[in-house]
Amino acid sequence: MKSDFMTISQNERGAITAFRINNDPSKMNWVIDPTYLKSLEYHDLDKLFGEFNITINGKAYRSVDQSPKVVTSDLASEITYQLGQLKLVQHFELIDQSLRWRFTVTNHDSKEVTIDNLGLWVSLAYVMFRDKDVHRNANQSTAVFPSISKNYTKLAAVRRDNTKPNMGLYQLSGNVLSVGTFNEYTNRFFENVSPSLDGMLFHEIILAGGYDSDKRPHNDWIYPQNAVQMKPQQTLTWEFALQPFGDQQDFYQVAKSFGHPRFSFEPLVQEGQSQKFKISLAANQTIKQILIKHKQNSKLIEDDVTSQFHDNELIYNPTSVGEHEAILKFTDGTVDMGVFNVMSSINQLLRNRVDYLSSHSYAGSTGKVPYSFGPVSNQGESLGKMTFIIQECLLDNQVNDLAHKIAQVEESAVKYVRPKWFVAGDFKRPRKLYGDFYRVMDLEYIAHLFYLLSKVPAKYLKLHSPKDYLNWAAQVFDVRVNPDLHDNQRGKEEAQMLGIYFLYIEDLLQDVKKADLTKEYQEISNSWQATTSRVTANSDTLAAAMTEHFFDNAGFGPAAGALALTGNVAAAKKYGELLKANIGFSNDFRAQSPDRWWEALSYMIHSLWGGVTAAAAQITGESLQDIELVAAGYRATNAVLYMYDSNASTTDRMLKPGEAASTYSIAGPNLNRPDLSRNRFGQSIFAADGGIFSRLFPDGYTGEDDWDMGEELVAYLNGFGQTTYLYVDHKGQYQAINGTVQKADGNQYQVQSFAPYIHQYVNLNTNEKFKSDAKQVTFDAGSRKFQN
């Protein structure tokens, strides 16, 4: 099929194999290409765009196993299937700037039929190519951000380099239950190949059921899993439009042109705060009812708040904590919805976490691994719990038994960390914990731990002085970044890689210089400059986006942050665009996470790398005065905090206060592991799947889901944990990020912070930074100044 605007290629079965916009100079194919699958011996022809799965009266069918009748013309095609007494027809048609897709099912039987499960493959080009040309992964691949509702589902497919055009899928008719994914991948980690991970996600729109067994979410009260009953001679119809869009704002404008309302709200509110909904209706659309569903004492409650809707806005005061579903019902019978979270307080969440780690994770002198914080790992990420405890204690003097908690961490740092990672405690001799090599990346976590100990008041330290710990931090960090301090090629190469250390290196350098540690200061400073200069020089290639993964936010996030902090503005902007494309926008706060798939085999929240990516967006955005980046970082942060939320009621994995889990599978279903759909877990749960996972996790699933968590909370505490932002939007209205703003008298505005430990307010338009510990300050629009 070909129009003046689009060209669509289909195989002999009618499945779409190529989808291109004619005037797109990049020639982007917006769907997964079967020739690419064949080149890597991936066997997924059953998941090409337009194929489907259906279970009828308990019997499962795949469209790929059928022989449809296919009729095509220049602008349209029709594919007809006959499954018993059910006739299924797919109709594709090019209309103006869109591809219209209609799917109908007709029951020609004289009896009622049950459709237990029905899923349509919408296999947009979510591909991590096995290709060292990073530009291919950046420009020819897309992240896919779902906004799911009964009648207004939409998918935003965003190019990973954030260039235009992007592609939107918009629901026009029928009922949608959910969006699931299947992950195809190859991980050659143990083959000494780098990069070692490639793969792709196939997306499936769920029209009925979604799960063929009891391996499904059991507590999810938001997304239905119901079968569809079809009466004799009944026809069911679903219709979608695929149409390009520019940016996030344009995505919603295109949706509005297809009759979708625009529904916006805060992703997270804390107890005692109000939720403010803004609802912009499409043409000829009228609200009939607005409901808020939430759990209260294990009981599902529905609040009718219709009467509070005035002038396209609604203020809601939550009465319980946990996930809340806001439901918009319209007079034409259609329904839209959104999901936000309510927490008692972030302060309390952080204190609970510190208490839990102190009482449950610390082994002490008599534990299986004495003086360690479990779960134990050779990887430095496992020390994030310790850095978090210290950072939280430095900011919050209301932490219970603060001196005891600091003493535990200090004891672990001296008696467990130092002898484990260094031969005879010599910081210049990293221990080979991985057989015949050591991992240089581990050292940045150790240096961070020692550095935070150096910030602790001396009265709390029992074993060494703050100056000693600063000296340790400087020595370890020097080994982390200085290739000259390694006698092997692997060590020299890894020392020059960026990592999470961008989060603290500027502060460390400042303190090392003040302490007259001249040698370490000079070597670290030179290494830092050499690394950022090299990344800047190679920024046109986007080389820093490639790690062990062919395209990785653990690469381009730190690159953007590091370049922004060192004033390499042009290069920081390039990597900043990758961050914008990586962080989701959705009607469900959990789907606004940085895009990543490996740890869940589905679109997911990953606590550590989601949090570090969020921090990178915030740091880069503030440095560049880029409002879109800061806003994206805030959206992502609220998704990450869900991994610590003990009030969540929709996940099968419930958390006690202070518990945490590193991973959340956003997809429902997660077709690789349906039992993990919309659930929280640790990656070792995949050990039961065998293959590479049995080698990565030889001890199997231990139930310890938080081994690599902590550094993301330190990043939060030093970012949105202390900062609220103000800016003027495109309509000339003042808006806040991580807070609220309200007009007062004259030119005065009241700005309230959501930060648990507010320390500064930043005007993103002028870059003015106002230091204040007040939860509310005044902003004068005339002078453009803050005041207490």
Summary of the structure (lengths in Angstrom):
residues: 788
radius of gyration: 26.6
end to end distance: 63.3
largest distance: 88.6
contacts: 2792
relative contact order: 0.09
helix: 33%
strand: 29%
